[in-house]
Structures are given as C-alpha cells and as structure tokens.
Amino acid sequence: MELTSINNPRIKGWIKLKEKKYRDREQKFLVEGKHLVEEAYVAGCLETLIVLQGLDVAADVSLPVYEVSDEIMRRLSTLSSGENVMGVCGIPNAVSLPVKQKSWILLDGIQDPGNMGTILRSALAFGIEEVVLSNDCVDVYHEKVIRATQGAIFQLSLRRTDLRAFVSLLQQEHIPVFATALQDAIPLQQVKIPSRYALVFGNEGNGIRHELLTQCDHRIKIEMATFESLNVAIAAGIGMYYFQYQGGRMGD
C-alpha cells in the first residue's frame, strides 16, 4: 500500500512515536535501517514495515508493508542521511520474576542513550538474562539507544520498575545483589561468584542512590591503576564479563 500524504493519520501516528510519551501510550516504537528491521522481524517484534517507494520487498514478509515518499521517510527518520527501510515494533510486556533465572543487571538512573545502548549490547553478549531499569532511566526505545544496541534490544528481557522493591524480591529468593561502589567495597578479583546473582550499576554522575546501595548485599569495585572511576558502560562490561566467565564460583 502506498502512503504519499504527510497528513495521512497513519503517518502522523508514526511520527508521534519519535516522542517517549507517545511510545508509552501506544506501546510501540520505530526502528531504522535494514539491519535493525531484520533483527526486529526475526525476534517477532516487527508489526509494520515501511519502505521507500520503488524499493523491492521480499514476497514472504507476512506483515503490513507501506511504501512512502522520500519526504515522509525523511520526516520519520532521525538520521541526517535518512533511511529507505523502517519499521514499527511493539513493546513487549515484562514477565513476572522467573524463579529459574540466574543473572540480572539493575541500572539506577542511567541517563545517556549511548551508555544505555552499550550496556544492553554487553548484557546480551555476556549472557545476562534480564535487565531491570529504574523508572528514571533513559527510555530504552529512544532511537539512539536502539542504534547503540545493534539489535541486542530485541533479544533481551527488559523491565522498568522500582529497584528497591525488585531487590527485595531477589533477596526473598536468596539471590545476592552486588552493588558497584568506590568506598567499603571488595576488589572484583576477590569476589566469589554465586550461581545466581544481580549486579547494580548507577548514574553517570552520582552512582547508585544511597538508599539502594545500603540495601544491597555486597559492594564491589574494579581495581584501577590511576583513575577512581570508569564510564558506567565500561564498568558494566567489565563487571558482567567477570561474573560470567572469570570469577571463582562458590557453587550452587
């Protein structure tokens, strides 16, 4: 189906998805570019395919396909170069706390989209089973976050909730929660890693909120030769890698 008017109600609705309040209301978000659209399709998240007029589309695509003008594609895109393929995806619902999961990361107040996207990409790479976001974290469906994940967002379980309440749930399941901190913390190489765990990483400027930090079971720090702290995305990558592959195991 061709859509050529910028005033078409469907087009207006898609443009609104560039704003968080409309993404939250409609429970949908946009993706741009062939790679991300393909990742969304494979994950079963893609609901609608939007292509530039004249572009060949695979005949076996079993979802609505709309051809739009170059002007409309530029209005939908957030990239200066523009794209010729976009998609509308549905935001998946969070599931209840799974008793068989083994690893979580909790993100407290992460604000930078690039940091968030990098953390999500690393979480998938290092086998984290769920990412839990505080309510004031940057929107994970922000276009810059999505691009930084390189498609990892479609393969992760994501949840936005009150972190203190979620830590209490984990502790009720006897799952230890490790918070990254600079003071009164165990060096990472000395940590004995349990079979199930949660890691907490804090805001770029302020770290983990005090009330959440005091609730966690253990404080850990990454040993460094000079600087006191690392960019949160780098620290999260190191922490997730160590807990997944390097640390001594305490056993089940």
Secondary structure by P-SEA (a helix, b strand, c coil): ccccccccaaaaaaaacccaaaaaaacccccccaaaaaaaaaaccccbbbbccccccccccccbbbbbcaaaaaaaccccccccccbbbbbbbbbcccccccbbbbbcccccaaaaaaaaaaaaaacccbbbbcccccccccaaaaaaacccccccccccccaaaaaaaaaaacbbbbbbbcccccccccccccccbbbbbbcccccccaaaaaaccbbbbbbbcccccccaaaaaaaaaaaaccccccccc
